[in-house]
Amino acid sequence: MVAAARTHAKGGQGVTIQYRTVRLPEDLCVEAEKWLAGRFDNLEALISFLLQEIVRDEGSRLDRAEEQLVQQRLRELGYI
């Protein structure tokens, strides 16, 4: 569910970023807030960071898998 939409000026252009509301267990949030004290501004910043890292890591894994496929195909064709 999209909870809100905000427009941010970036490089002279307006970029619309939509935000979602996520429901998490209260006790988990309290523990995470204790852990992130001094590391992140708030729980949303921590969750955004973690999700970005997961997405970036997954993209790297796909790139490595694709590279291995290309190398295998080149071997099969006798180029390497």
Distance bins in CASP14 RR format, pairs under 12 A and 6 or more apart:
PFRMAT RR
TARGET T0000
AUTHOR 0000-0000-0000
RMODE 2
METHOD distances of the structure
MODEL  1
1 18 0 0 0 0 0 1 0 0 0 0 0
1 19 0 0 0 0 0 1 0 0 0 0 0
1 20 1 0 0 1 0 0 0 0 0 0 0
1 21 1 0 1 0 0 0 0 0 0 0 0
1 22 0 0 0 0 1 0 0 0 0 0 0
1 23 0 0 0 0 1 0 0 0 0 0 0
2 16 0 0 0 0 0 1 0 0 0 0 0
2 17 0 0 0 0 0 1 0 0 0 0 0
2 18 1 0 1 0 0 0 0 0 0 0 0
2 19 1 0 0 1 0 0 0 0 0 0 0
2 20 1 0 1 0 0 0 0 0 0 0 0
2 21 0 0 0 0 1 0 0 0 0 0 0
2 22 0 0 0 0 0 1 0 0 0 0 0
3 17 0 0 0 0 0 1 0 0 0 0 0
3 18 0 0 0 0 1 0 0 0 0 0 0
3 19 1 0 1 0 0 0 0 0 0 0 0
3 20 1 0 1 0 0 0 0 0 0 0 0
3 21 1 1 0 0 0 0 0 0 0 0 0
3 22 0 0 0 0 1 0 0 0 0 0 0
3 23 0 0 0 0 0 1 0 0 0 0 0
3 44 0 0 0 0 0 1 0 0 0 0 0
4 16 0 0 0 0 0 1 0 0 0 0 0
4 17 0 0 0 0 1 0 0 0 0 0 0
4 18 1 0 0 1 0 0 0 0 0 0 0
4 19 1 0 1 0 0 0 0 0 0 0 0
4 20 0 0 0 0 1 0 0 0 0 0 0
4 21 0 0 0 0 1 0 0 0 0 0 0
5 14 0 0 0 0 0 1 0 0 0 0 0
5 15 0 0 0 0 0 1 0 0 0 0 0
5 16 1 0 1 0 0 0 0 0 0 0 0
5 17 1 0 0 1 0 0 0 0 0 0 0
5 18 1 0 1 0 0 0 0 0 0 0 0
5 19 1 0 0 1 0 0 0 0 0 0 0
5 20 0 0 0 0 0 1 0 0 0 0 0
6 14 0 0 0 0 0 1 0 0 0 0 0
6 15 0 0 0 0 1 0 0 0 0 0 0
6 16 1 0 0 1 0 0 0 0 0 0 0
6 17 1 0 1 0 0 0 0 0 0 0 0
6 18 0 0 0 0 1 0 0 0 0 0 0
6 19 1 0 0 1 0 0 0 0 0 0 0
7 13 0 0 0 0 0 1 0 0 0 0 0
7 14 1 0 1 0 0 0 0 0 0 0 0
7 15 1 0 0 1 0 0 0 0 0 0 0
7 16 1 0 1 0 0 0 0 0 0 0 0
7 17 1 0 0 1 0 0 0 0 0 0 0
7 18 0 0 0 0 0 1 0 0 0 0 0
7 19 0 0 0 0 0 1 0 0 0 0 0
8 14 1 0 0 1 0 0 0 0 0 0 0
8 15 1 0 1 0 0 0 0 0 0 0 0
8 16 0 0 0 0 1 0 0 0 0 0 0
8 17 1 0 0 1 0 0 0 0 0 0 0
8 18 0 0 0 0 0 1 0 0 0 0 0
8 19 0 0 0 0 0 1 0 0 0 0 0
9 15 1 0 0 1 0 0 0 0 0 0 0
9 16 0 0 0 0 0 1 0 0 0 0 0
9 17 0 0 0 0 0 1 0 0 0 0 0
10 16 0 0 0 0 0 1 0 0 0 0 0
10 17 0 0 0 0 1 0 0 0 0 0 0
17 48 0 0 0 0 0 1 0 0 0 0 0
19 44 0 0 0 0 1 0 0 0 0 0 0
19 47 0 0 0 0 0 1 0 0 0 0 0
19 48 0 0 0 0 1 0 0 0 0 0 0
20 44 0 0 0 0 0 1 0 0 0 0 0
20 47 0 0 0 0 0 1 0 0 0 0 0
20 48 0 0 0 0 0 1 0 0 0 0 0
20 51 0 0 0 0 0 1 0 0 0 0 0
21 44 0 0 0 0 0 1 0 0 0 0 0
21 47 0 0 0 0 0 1 0 0 0 0 0
22 28 0 0 0 0 0 1 0 0 0 0 0
22 29 0 0 0 0 0 1 0 0 0 0 0
22 43 0 0 0 0 1 0 0 0 0 0 0
22 44 0 0 0 0 1 0 0 0 0 0 0
22 47 1 0 0 1 0 0 0 0 0 0 0
22 48 0 0 0 0 0 1 0 0 0 0 0
22 51 0 0 0 0 0 1 0 0 0 0 0
23 29 0 0 0 0 0 1 0 0 0 0 0
24 30 0 0 0 0 0 1 0 0 0 0 0
24 31 0 0 0 0 0 1 0 0 0 0 0
24 32 0 0 0 0 1 0 0 0 0 0 0
24 33 0 0 0 0 0 1 0 0 0 0 0
24 43 0 0 0 0 1 0 0 0 0 0 0
24 44 0 0 0 0 0 1 0 0 0 0 0
24 46 0 0 0 0 0 1 0 0 0 0 0
24 47 0 0 0 0 1 0 0 0 0 0 0
25 31 0 0 0 0 1 0 0 0 0 0 0
25 32 0 0 0 0 0 1 0 0 0 0 0
26 32 0 0 0 0 0 1 0 0 0 0 0
26 33 0 0 0 0 0 1 0 0 0 0 0
26 43 0 0 0 0 0 1 0 0 0 0 0
27 33 0 0 0 0 0 1 0 0 0 0 0
27 34 0 0 0 0 0 1 0 0 0 0 0
28 34 0 0 0 0 0 1 0 0 0 0 0
28 35 0 0 0 0 0 1 0 0 0 0 0
28 43 0 0 0 0 1 0 0 0 0 0 0
28 46 0 0 0 0 0 1 0 0 0 0 0
28 47 0 0 0 0 0 1 0 0 0 0 0
29 35 0 0 0 0 0 1 0 0 0 0 0
29 36 0 0 0 0 0 1 0 0 0 0 0
29 42 0 0 0 0 0 1 0 0 0 0 0
29 43 1 0 1 0 0 0 0 0 0 0 0
29 44 0 0 0 0 0 1 0 0 0 0 0
29 46 0 0 0 0 0 1 0 0 0 0 0
29 47 0 0 0 0 1 0 0 0 0 0 0
30 36 0 0 0 0 0 1 0 0 0 0 0
30 37 0 0 0 0 0 1 0 0 0 0 0
30 43 0 0 0 0 1 0 0 0 0 0 0
31 37 0 0 0 0 0 1 0 0 0 0 0
31 43 0 0 0 0 0 1 0 0 0 0 0
31 46 0 0 0 0 0 1 0 0 0 0 0
32 39 0 0 0 0 0 1 0 0 0 0 0
32 40 0 0 0 0 1 0 0 0 0 0 0
32 42 0 0 0 0 0 1 0 0 0 0 0
32 43 1 0 1 0 0 0 0 0 0 0 0
32 44 0 0 0 0 0 1 0 0 0 0 0
32 45 0 0 0 0 0 1 0 0 0 0 0
32 46 1 0 0 1 0 0 0 0 0 0 0
32 47 0 0 0 0 1 0 0 0 0 0 0
32 49 0 0 0 0 0 1 0 0 0 0 0
32 50 0 0 0 0 1 0 0 0 0 0 0
33 39 0 0 0 0 0 1 0 0 0 0 0
33 40 0 0 0 0 1 0 0 0 0 0 0
33 41 0 0 0 0 0 1 0 0 0 0 0
33 42 0 0 0 0 1 0 0 0 0 0 0
33 43 1 0 1 0 0 0 0 0 0 0 0
33 44 0 0 0 0 0 1 0 0 0 0 0
33 45 0 0 0 0 0 1 0 0 0 0 0
33 46 0 0 0 0 1 0 0 0 0 0 0
33 47 0 0 0 0 0 1 0 0 0 0 0
34 40 0 0 0 0 0 1 0 0 0 0 0
34 43 0 0 0 0 0 1 0 0 0 0 0
34 46 0 0 0 0 0 1 0 0 0 0 0
35 43 0 0 0 0 0 1 0 0 0 0 0
35 46 0 0 0 0 1 0 0 0 0 0 0
35 50 0 0 0 0 0 1 0 0 0 0 0
36 42 1 0 0 1 0 0 0 0 0 0 0
36 43 1 0 0 1 0 0 0 0 0 0 0
36 44 0 0 0 0 0 1 0 0 0 0 0
36 45 1 0 0 1 0 0 0 0 0 0 0
36 46 1 0 1 0 0 0 0 0 0 0 0
36 47 0 0 0 0 1 0 0 0 0 0 0
36 48 0 0 0 0 0 1 0 0 0 0 0
36 49 0 0 0 0 1 0 0 0 0 0 0
36 50 0 0 0 0 0 1 0 0 0 0 0
37 43 0 0 0 0 0 1 0 0 0 0 0
37 46 0 0 0 0 0 1 0 0 0 0 0
38 45 0 0 0 0 0 1 0 0 0 0 0
38 46 0 0 0 0 0 1 0 0 0 0 0
39 45 0 0 0 0 1 0 0 0 0 0 0
39 46 1 0 0 1 0 0 0 0 0 0 0
39 49 0 0 0 0 1 0 0 0 0 0 0
39 50 0 0 0 0 0 1 0 0 0 0 0
40 46 1 0 1 0 0 0 0 0 0 0 0
40 47 0 0 0 0 1 0 0 0 0 0 0
40 48 0 0 0 0 1 0 0 0 0 0 0
40 49 1 0 0 1 0 0 0 0 0 0 0
40 50 0 0 0 0 1 0 0 0 0 0 0
41 47 0 0 0 0 0 1 0 0 0 0 0
41 48 0 0 0 0 0 1 0 0 0 0 0
41 49 0 0 0 0 0 1 0 0 0 0 0
42 48 0 0 0 0 1 0 0 0 0 0 0
42 49 0 0 0 0 0 1 0 0 0 0 0
43 49 0 0 0 0 0 1 0 0 0 0 0
43 50 0 0 0 0 0 1 0 0 0 0 0
44 50 0 0 0 0 0 1 0 0 0 0 0
44 51 0 0 0 0 0 1 0 0 0 0 0
45 51 0 0 0 0 0 1 0 0 0 0 0
45 52 0 0 0 0 0 1 0 0 0 0 0
46 52 0 0 0 0 0 1 0 0 0 0 0
46 53 0 0 0 0 0 1 0 0 0 0 0
47 53 0 0 0 0 0 1 0 0 0 0 0
47 54 0 0 0 0 0 1 0 0 0 0 0
48 54 0 0 0 0 0 1 0 0 0 0 0
48 55 0 0 0 0 0 1 0 0 0 0 0
49 55 0 0 0 0 0 1 0 0 0 0 0
49 56 0 0 0 0 0 1 0 0 0 0 0
50 56 0 0 0 0 0 1 0 0 0 0 0
50 57 0 0 0 0 0 1 0 0 0 0 0
51 57 0 0 0 0 0 1 0 0 0 0 0
51 58 0 0 0 0 0 1 0 0 0 0 0
52 58 0 0 0 0 0 1 0 0 0 0 0
52 59 0 0 0 0 0 1 0 0 0 0 0
53 59 0 0 0 0 0 1 0 0 0 0 0
53 60 0 0 0 0 0 1 0 0 0 0 0
54 60 0 0 0 0 0 1 0 0 0 0 0
54 61 0 0 0 0 0 1 0 0 0 0 0
55 61 0 0 0 0 0 1 0 0 0 0 0
55 62 0 0 0 0 0 1 0 0 0 0 0
56 62 0 0 0 0 0 1 0 0 0 0 0
56 63 0 0 0 0 0 1 0 0 0 0 0
57 63 0 0 0 0 0 1 0 0 0 0 0
57 64 0 0 0 0 0 1 0 0 0 0 0
58 64 0 0 0 0 0 1 0 0 0 0 0
58 65 0 0 0 0 0 1 0 0 0 0 0
59 65 0 0 0 0 1 0 0 0 0 0 0
59 66 0 0 0 0 1 0 0 0 0 0 0
59 67 0 0 0 0 0 1 0 0 0 0 0
60 66 0 0 0 0 0 1 0 0 0 0 0
60 67 0 0 0 0 0 1 0 0 0 0 0
61 67 0 0 0 0 0 1 0 0 0 0 0
61 68 0 0 0 0 0 1 0 0 0 0 0
62 68 0 0 0 0 0 1 0 0 0 0 0
62 69 0 0 0 0 0 1 0 0 0 0 0
63 69 0 0 0 0 0 1 0 0 0 0 0
63 70 0 0 0 0 0 1 0 0 0 0 0
64 70 0 0 0 0 0 1 0 0 0 0 0
64 71 0 0 0 0 0 1 0 0 0 0 0
65 71 0 0 0 0 0 1 0 0 0 0 0
65 72 0 0 0 0 0 1 0 0 0 0 0
66 72 0 0 0 0 0 1 0 0 0 0 0
66 73 0 0 0 0 0 1 0 0 0 0 0
67 73 0 0 0 0 0 1 0 0 0 0 0
67 74 0 0 0 0 0 1 0 0 0 0 0
68 74 0 0 0 0 0 1 0 0 0 0 0
68 75 0 0 0 0 0 1 0 0 0 0 0
69 75 0 0 0 0 0 1 0 0 0 0 0
69 76 0 0 0 0 0 1 0 0 0 0 0
70 76 0 0 0 0 0 1 0 0 0 0 0
70 77 0 0 0 0 0 1 0 0 0 0 0
70 79 0 0 0 0 0 1 0 0 0 0 0
70 80 0 0 0 0 1 0 0 0 0 0 0
71 77 0 0 0 0 0 1 0 0 0 0 0
71 78 0 0 0 0 0 1 0 0 0 0 0
71 79 0 0 0 0 1 0 0 0 0 0 0
71 80 1 0 0 1 0 0 0 0 0 0 0
72 78 0 0 0 0 0 1 0 0 0 0 0
72 79 0 0 0 0 0 1 0 0 0 0 0
72 80 0 0 0 0 1 0 0 0 0 0 0
73 79 0 0 0 0 1 0 0 0 0 0 0
73 80 0 0 0 0 1 0 0 0 0 0 0
74 80 1 0 1 0 0 0 0 0 0 0 0
END
